[in-house]
Amino acid sequence: MSALRPYEILVIVDPKPTDEEVAALLTQLGEQAKSLGIEVDKVDNWGKRRLAYDIRKQREGTYAVFEAKAEPSMVKELERQLRLNENVLRFLSTRVPTRSKKARSRKAPEPPDGDTKVLEEVV
């Protein structure tokens, strides 16, 4: 089994349902993700926002972000299930880049002191 990678999954839900129904839908989506083996760390509901363009004749959508850890195959299956859900207008799953330990331990080169003069020899 490969290591789980961090993902952010943005979901835009149809604005017609009430806040309680949206909360229930987000809970249901989180449970679906957990049943696939995805570790859902956090669900952040951003509320209703205006869309840049109409999607399925809707001008608004309820935005939510899932922070999760999963394998790529698990995310692919979740995306398939999101496509089938009629309440989901759009979704975007992105892998969050992680910095390696090598990159953290490496320091940036220090600039030369202001007192040091660099002379060039012209021939």
N, C-alpha and C positions, 0 to 999 in steps of 0.2 A: 504494500500500500504506500503510495507516495504521500509526501507531506501536504498538509492543507495550506492553501494560499489565501491571503486576505482579499476580499472582494467588496465592492459597494454596488448595490443593485438599486437603481432609481426606478420607481414605479409611478406612473401617472394613472390615477383611477378616475372613472366617470364621476362628474360632480353631482349627479342627481341624487344619489343616496345621502341619507342624513349622516351626521358625524358618528353616531353610534353604529350605523350600518358599515361605515368606512372602517371604524375601529375593529368591528367583527371580521370584515374582509381581510384586514391586515393581519389579524391574529390567525385567520385561516391560512393565509399565504405563508406566514411564519411556520405554522404546523406542517404545511406541505414541504417546506424547505427542510425542516428537521427530519421528516420521514424519509427524505432522500439522503440523509447523512450530513447535511450542511449544518454547521454550528452558527446559529444566528446570535450575534453578540448584542446588537442594538437595533431597534426600529424607531426611526425618527419621522414623525408625521409633520410635514411642513404646512399642511392646510391647503385651502383653495388658492390657486394663482391663475392669472390670465395666461393663456397659451400664446406663443408667437404666431401661430396660424391655426386655423380650424382643423380639428381631428374628429372625424365622424360627426360633423356638424356641431361640435362643441367648442365654445370659446374659452372655457375654463376647465381646470382639472385639479384634482386633489393629489398633491405630491407626497411621496413617502420614500425614505431611504433605508435600506437594510444594510447593516454592516455585518458581514459574515465571513466564515472561513470554510473553504470547500476545495474539492478537486475540480479541474476543468470539466470533466464528464458530468459531475453533479450539477454544475451551473448550466450546462447545455440542456439537461433534462428539465431543470426549473424554467429555463427560457421557453421550452416547448410547452410546458404547462401554462405559463403566463400568456402565450399566444392563444391558447384555447379558452382562456377566461374572458368572458364578454365584458366584464366590468373594468378590465385593464385596457386603457387606451394605448399607452406606450410604456416601454421599459428600456433601461440601458444598464447593462452590467459591465463594470470595469474592474480590472485587477489592480489593486493598490500596490504600487512598487514598494519593496522593502529594501532598505540599505544593508549591505553586507557588513560584516565586522571589519573587513579590510578597509573599506571606505571610511568607516568611523574612526579607525585608529590612525589613519594617515593624516598628517598635519599639512597645512598649506605652507609653501615655502615663504620664509620671512623676507620682506623687502630689505635692501641694504640701508644702513643708517644714513641719515641726512648729512652727517659730518664727513663721510667717506666721499672722496672725489675720484671720479674715473677719468683718467687721462688717456688720450689716444696719441700714439706716436705717428706723426706724419712724415713720410720720407719723400 
